[in-house]
Amino acid sequence: MTERDQPATKRVTIHDVARELGLSTSTVSAALNGSGKLRQSTRDRVQRTADELGYRPSRAALAFRLGRTGTIAFALPSVDEGAVPMLDLDFYMTAARAAATKAFEAGYALTLTPPTVTSEDGWRLIGADGVVLCDPVRNDERLAALERLGTPVVTVERDAARPEWPYAVTSDHGENMRTLLDHLHEQGARRIALISADASWSWAEESAAAYRDWAAEHEMPELVRLIPLDHAHNDPYESTLALLRGADRPDAVIATAEQYREGVLRAARDAEVRIPEDVLVAVGIDSPGSERHDPPLTAIDLQPDRQAELAVGMLLRRIEGEPVDGPLLSDAVLRVRGSTVRPVR
């Protein structure tokens, strides 16, 4: 049986190609790598035979030839100790899955990196060809370290201190917040509370700023409660409960972060207010948990799978040295559900 007749399940190696041609492995390697002093006809013959046999260079061989590792790092947000682990949140799990699929289709493996990796030494150890950095904080040291190393990086949302940063996939969080507030206002809400993240993420700052502007335009009192990320287990509940038990309780509550949702809902139960009859409740980041709630929760769908796909696509172009037009705007969709629709009386 010739090499061409060998079972398809056997991986074809460079030694198989060399035997088929009667050449040395070093000659075949040089022909495939574009190195050495070989005639073009020899290179063409080697490449043609390699294609016919189904030879595919290994990842290690490609890395050696191209000076790459064939990996992309997916860096989760940096949070304080005690905060909800980011991979426990549906948003980041969805984004990571979509990024892994997009990378694999392009021949890259995706590596999840812990938020504790901040130094140049840490990034050198990971050795990724490029990095997708999720939700950088203001003056993010990870972004600065990657730039010093010359590692291509694309952010999902901007570093708020770098409004001119072009290598980003963003959503218009100001417009998203206004759309949600308009919907709540149409449903009769006049005292809308905002339970938001006390963090220097651009999306949190833009959402809170839009809320304050909208409140001023509609002569509505500002009811903002900023929650530290490492207090996400108790503070959303306590802040919302105090609001709902107050003399002038809000008639709508927005929980901007996914991890604040359950605290707000628990506070509504303990305050014995009904959703949506007594208070409207909405979430700033959609997830399957919001849809499964009774009643289902209105939420802003940031489409994290789409954001991740756009980010990986932009990163691959950066790795290949291709021109990149950015930043890219990823559309969001307001998913109106039962929690913000007043029942017909």
C-alpha positions as CSV (number, residue, x, y, z in Angstrom):
1,M,0.0,0.0,0.0
2,T,1.5,3.4,-1.0
3,E,1.5,6.4,1.3
4,R,-1.4,7.8,-0.8
5,D,-3.5,4.7,0.1
6,Q,-2.9,4.9,3.8
7,P,-6.0,5.1,6.1
8,A,-7.4,8.5,6.6
9,T,-7.2,8.2,10.4
10,K,-3.4,8.2,10.3
11,R,-1.9,11.6,10.7
12,V,0.4,12.4,7.8
13,T,3.9,13.6,9.0
14,I,6.7,15.4,7.3
15,H,8.5,12.1,7.2
16,D,5.7,10.6,5.1
17,V,6.0,13.4,2.6
18,A,9.8,13.0,2.4
19,R,9.5,9.2,1.8
20,E,6.9,9.7,-0.9
21,L,9.2,12.1,-2.7
22,G,12.5,10.4,-2.0
23,L,13.8,13.5,-0.4
24,S,15.3,14.3,3.0
25,T,13.1,15.6,5.7
26,S,15.3,18.8,5.9
27,T,14.7,19.4,2.2
28,V,10.9,19.0,2.6
29,S,10.9,21.2,5.7
30,A,12.8,23.9,3.9
31,A,10.4,23.7,0.9
32,L,7.3,24.0,3.1
33,N,8.8,26.7,5.3
34,G,10.0,28.8,2.4
35,S,13.6,28.6,3.6
36,G,16.9,27.3,2.1
37,K,18.2,27.5,-1.5
38,L,15.8,25.4,-3.4
39,R,14.4,25.6,-6.9
40,Q,10.9,26.9,-7.2
41,S,9.9,23.7,-9.1
42,T,11.1,21.6,-6.1
43,R,9.1,23.8,-3.6
44,D,6.0,23.4,-5.8
45,R,6.4,19.6,-6.1
46,V,6.8,19.3,-2.3
47,Q,3.8,21.5,-1.6
48,R,1.7,19.6,-4.2
49,T,2.6,16.2,-2.7
50,A,2.0,17.5,0.9
51,D,-1.5,18.6,-0.2
52,E,-2.3,15.3,-1.9
53,L,-1.3,13.3,1.2
54,G,-3.2,15.6,3.5
55,Y,-0.2,16.9,5.4
56,R,-1.0,19.6,7.9
57,P,1.9,21.2,9.9
58,S,1.6,20.8,13.7
59,R,0.8,23.7,15.9
60,A,4.4,23.5,17.3
61,A,5.8,23.6,13.7
62,L,3.6,26.6,12.8
63,A,4.7,28.4,16.0
64,F,8.3,27.8,15.2
65,R,7.9,29.0,11.6
66,L,5.8,32.0,12.3
67,G,7.1,32.9,15.7
68,R,3.7,32.5,17.2
69,T,2.0,30.2,19.8
70,G,-1.3,29.9,18.1
71,T,-3.2,31.0,21.2
72,I,-5.3,34.0,22.1
73,A,-5.9,35.1,25.7
74,F,-9.3,36.0,26.9
75,A,-8.8,38.2,30.0
76,L,-11.7,38.6,32.4
77,P,-12.3,41.8,34.3
78,S,-10.1,42.7,37.3
79,V,-12.2,42.7,40.5
80,D,-11.5,43.0,44.2
81,E,-11.2,40.0,46.4
82,G,-14.6,38.9,47.6
83,A,-16.4,39.9,44.4
84,V,-18.5,37.5,42.5
85,P,-16.2,35.4,40.2
86,M,-16.7,36.7,36.7
87,L,-17.1,33.3,35.1
88,D,-20.1,32.7,37.4
89,L,-21.9,35.4,35.4
90,D,-23.8,34.4,32.3
91,F,-22.5,37.5,30.4
92,Y,-18.8,36.4,30.5
93,M,-19.5,32.7,30.0
94,T,-21.4,33.5,26.8
95,A,-18.7,35.8,25.7
96,A,-16.0,33.3,26.4
97,R,-17.8,30.5,24.5
98,A,-18.3,32.7,21.5
99,A,-14.7,33.9,21.5
100,A,-13.4,30.3,21.8
101,T,-15.5,29.2,18.8
102,K,-14.4,32.2,16.7
103,A,-10.7,31.6,17.6
104,F,-10.9,27.9,16.8
105,E,-12.4,28.6,13.4
106,A,-9.4,30.7,12.6
107,G,-6.9,28.0,13.9
108,Y,-6.3,29.5,17.3
109,A,-6.8,28.1,20.8
110,L,-8.4,30.4,23.4
111,T,-6.8,30.6,26.9
112,L,-8.8,32.1,29.8
113,T,-6.5,34.2,31.9
114,P,-7.2,35.1,35.6
115,P,-7.7,38.8,36.4
116,T,-4.6,38.6,38.7
117,V,-2.3,38.6,35.6
118,T,-1.3,42.2,35.3
119,S,2.5,42.4,35.0
120,E,4.7,42.1,31.9
121,D,6.2,39.0,33.3
122,G,2.8,37.4,33.7
123,W,1.9,38.1,30.1
124,R,5.2,36.8,28.9
125,L,4.5,33.6,30.7
126,I,1.1,33.2,29.0
127,G,2.8,33.9,25.7
128,A,-0.4,34.6,23.7
129,D,-0.3,36.0,20.2
130,G,-2.9,38.5,21.2
131,V,-5.3,39.4,24.0
132,V,-9.1,40.2,24.3
133,L,-9.4,42.3,27.4
134,C,-12.9,42.5,28.9
135,D,-14.1,45.6,30.7
136,P,-10.8,47.4,31.4
137,V,-10.9,49.7,34.4
138,R,-9.8,53.3,34.1
139,N,-6.0,53.4,33.5
140,D,-6.0,49.6,33.3
141,E,-2.4,48.4,34.1
142,R,-3.0,45.2,32.1
143,L,-3.6,47.2,28.9
144,A,-0.5,49.3,29.6
145,A,1.7,46.2,30.2
146,L,0.5,44.6,27.0
147,E,1.2,47.7,25.0
148,R,4.8,47.9,26.4
149,L,5.3,44.3,25.3
150,G,3.9,45.0,21.8
151,T,1.2,42.4,22.2
152,P,-1.8,43.1,20.0
153,V,-4.8,43.7,22.3
154,V,-8.5,44.5,21.7
155,T,-10.8,45.5,24.5
156,V,-14.5,44.8,25.0
157,E,-15.5,48.3,26.2
158,R,-13.0,51.0,26.5
159,D,-10.6,52.1,29.2
160,A,-12.4,55.2,30.3
161,A,-9.1,57.1,30.5
162,R,-8.5,56.4,26.8
163,P,-11.5,57.7,24.9
164,E,-9.5,57.7,21.7
165,W,-8.6,54.0,21.9
166,P,-9.5,52.5,18.5
167,Y,-9.1,48.8,19.2
168,A,-12.3,48.3,21.1
169,V,-15.8,46.8,20.7
170,T,-18.3,49.0,22.5
171,S,-22.0,49.4,23.1
172,D,-23.7,52.8,23.4
173,H,-24.5,52.5,27.1
174,G,-25.8,56.1,27.4
175,E,-28.4,55.4,24.7
176,N,-29.1,52.0,26.2
177,M,-29.9,53.6,29.5
178,R,-32.1,56.3,28.0
179,T,-34.1,53.7,26.0
180,L,-34.8,51.8,29.2
181,L,-35.7,54.9,31.2
182,D,-38.1,56.0,28.4
183,H,-39.8,52.7,28.5
184,L,-40.2,52.8,32.3
185,H,-41.5,56.4,32.0
186,E,-44.1,55.3,29.4
187,Q,-45.2,52.6,31.9
188,G,-45.9,55.4,34.5
189,A,-42.7,55.3,36.5
190,R,-41.8,58.7,38.0
191,R,-39.3,57.7,40.7
192,I,-36.8,55.4,39.2
193,A,-33.9,54.1,41.3
194,L,-30.6,53.0,39.9
195,I,-28.5,50.3,41.7
196,S,-25.2,50.5,39.9
197,A,-21.6,49.4,40.2
198,D,-19.1,51.5,42.1
199,A,-16.3,50.8,39.6
200,S,-14.4,52.7,37.0
201,W,-15.7,50.6,34.1
202,S,-16.7,52.8,31.2
203,W,-20.1,51.1,30.9
204,A,-20.9,51.8,34.5
205,E,-19.8,55.4,34.3
206,E,-21.7,56.0,31.0
207,S,-24.9,54.4,32.3
208,A,-24.9,56.4,35.5
209,A,-24.2,59.7,33.6
210,A,-27.0,59.1,31.2
211,Y,-29.4,58.3,34.1
212,R,-28.4,61.6,35.9
213,D,-28.9,63.6,32.6
214,W,-32.3,62.0,31.9
215,A,-33.4,62.6,35.5
216,A,-32.5,66.3,35.2
217,E,-34.4,66.6,31.9
218,H,-37.5,64.9,33.4
219,E,-37.3,66.7,36.8
220,M,-37.0,63.4,38.5
221,P,-35.1,63.0,41.8
222,E,-31.8,61.1,41.5
223,L,-32.1,57.8,43.4
224,V,-28.6,56.3,42.8
225,R,-27.0,53.7,45.0
226,L,-23.4,52.7,44.1
227,I,-22.5,49.2,45.1
228,P,-18.8,48.1,45.5
229,L,-18.2,44.9,43.5
230,D,-16.9,43.0,46.6
231,H,-20.2,43.8,48.4
232,A,-22.4,42.4,45.6
233,H,-23.9,39.7,47.9
234,N,-25.5,42.0,50.5
235,D,-25.4,45.6,49.5
236,P,-27.8,45.5,46.6
237,Y,-30.4,43.9,48.9
238,E,-29.8,46.3,51.7
239,S,-29.8,49.4,49.5
240,T,-32.9,48.4,47.6
241,L,-34.8,47.3,50.8
242,A,-34.1,50.7,52.4
243,L,-35.5,52.5,49.3
244,L,-38.6,50.3,49.1
245,R,-39.3,50.7,52.8
246,G,-38.8,54.5,52.7
247,A,-41.5,57.1,52.8
248,D,-41.1,58.0,49.1
249,R,-40.3,54.6,47.7
250,P,-39.3,54.3,44.0
251,D,-41.9,53.0,41.6
252,A,-39.1,51.4,39.4
253,V,-35.7,49.9,40.1
254,I,-32.9,49.3,37.6
255,A,-30.1,46.9,38.6
256,T,-27.3,47.7,36.2
257,A,-25.1,44.6,36.9
258,E,-26.1,41.0,36.6
259,Q,-24.8,40.1,40.0
260,Y,-27.1,42.7,41.6
261,R,-30.3,41.2,40.3
262,E,-31.0,38.7,43.0
263,G,-30.5,41.2,45.8
264,V,-33.0,43.6,44.3
265,L,-35.6,40.8,43.8
266,R,-35.1,39.6,47.4
267,A,-35.5,43.1,48.7
268,A,-38.8,43.5,46.8
269,R,-40.1,40.2,48.4
270,D,-39.1,41.3,51.9
271,A,-40.6,44.7,51.5
272,E,-43.8,43.0,50.3
273,V,-44.0,45.0,47.1
274,R,-45.3,43.2,44.0
275,I,-43.6,43.2,40.6
276,P,-44.8,44.8,38.4
277,E,-48.0,46.0,40.2
278,D,-46.2,48.0,42.9
279,V,-42.7,48.4,41.4
280,L,-41.2,47.9,38.0
281,V,-37.8,46.0,37.9
282,A,-35.3,46.0,35.1
283,V,-31.8,44.7,34.7
284,G,-29.0,46.4,32.8
285,I,-27.4,43.2,31.5
286,D,-29.6,40.4,30.2
287,S,-29.1,36.7,30.9
288,P,-31.1,33.5,31.0
289,G,-31.8,34.0,34.7
290,S,-33.7,37.2,33.9
291,E,-35.9,35.5,31.4
292,R,-36.6,32.5,33.7
293,H,-37.8,34.7,36.6
294,D,-41.5,35.0,37.5
295,P,-42.4,37.5,36.1
296,P,-39.7,37.6,33.4
297,L,-37.4,40.6,33.9
298,T,-37.0,43.3,31.3
299,A,-33.3,43.7,30.5
300,I,-30.8,45.2,28.1
301,D,-29.4,42.5,25.9
302,L,-25.8,43.5,25.1
303,Q,-25.4,40.5,22.9
304,P,-22.1,39.3,24.5
305,D,-21.6,36.6,21.9
306,R,-21.6,39.2,19.1
307,Q,-19.3,41.5,21.1
308,A,-16.8,38.6,21.6
309,E,-16.9,37.6,17.9
310,L,-16.2,41.1,16.8
311,A,-13.4,41.5,19.3
312,V,-11.7,38.2,18.2
313,G,-12.1,39.2,14.5
314,M,-10.5,42.6,15.1
315,L,-7.7,40.9,17.2
316,L,-6.9,38.4,14.4
317,R,-6.5,41.3,11.9
318,R,-4.1,43.0,14.4
319,I,-2.1,39.8,14.7
320,E,-1.8,39.5,11.0
321,G,-0.8,43.2,10.6
322,E,-3.9,44.1,8.6
323,P,-5.6,47.5,8.8
324,V,-8.2,47.8,11.5
325,D,-11.1,50.3,11.5
326,G,-12.3,50.9,15.0
327,P,-13.8,51.2,17.5
328,L,-16.7,48.9,16.5
329,L,-20.2,49.5,17.9
330,S,-22.2,46.5,18.9
331,D,-25.9,47.0,19.0
332,A,-27.9,46.3,22.1
333,V,-31.6,45.3,22.3
334,L,-34.1,46.1,25.0
335,R,-35.9,42.9,25.9
336,V,-39.2,44.1,27.3
337,R,-40.8,41.5,29.6
338,G,-43.4,41.2,32.3
339,S,-41.5,42.9,35.1
340,T,-42.0,46.4,33.6
341,V,-45.4,46.1,31.9
342,R,-48.2,47.4,34.1
343,P,-51.2,45.1,34.2
344,V,-54.3,46.3,32.5
345,R,-56.9,47.3,35.1
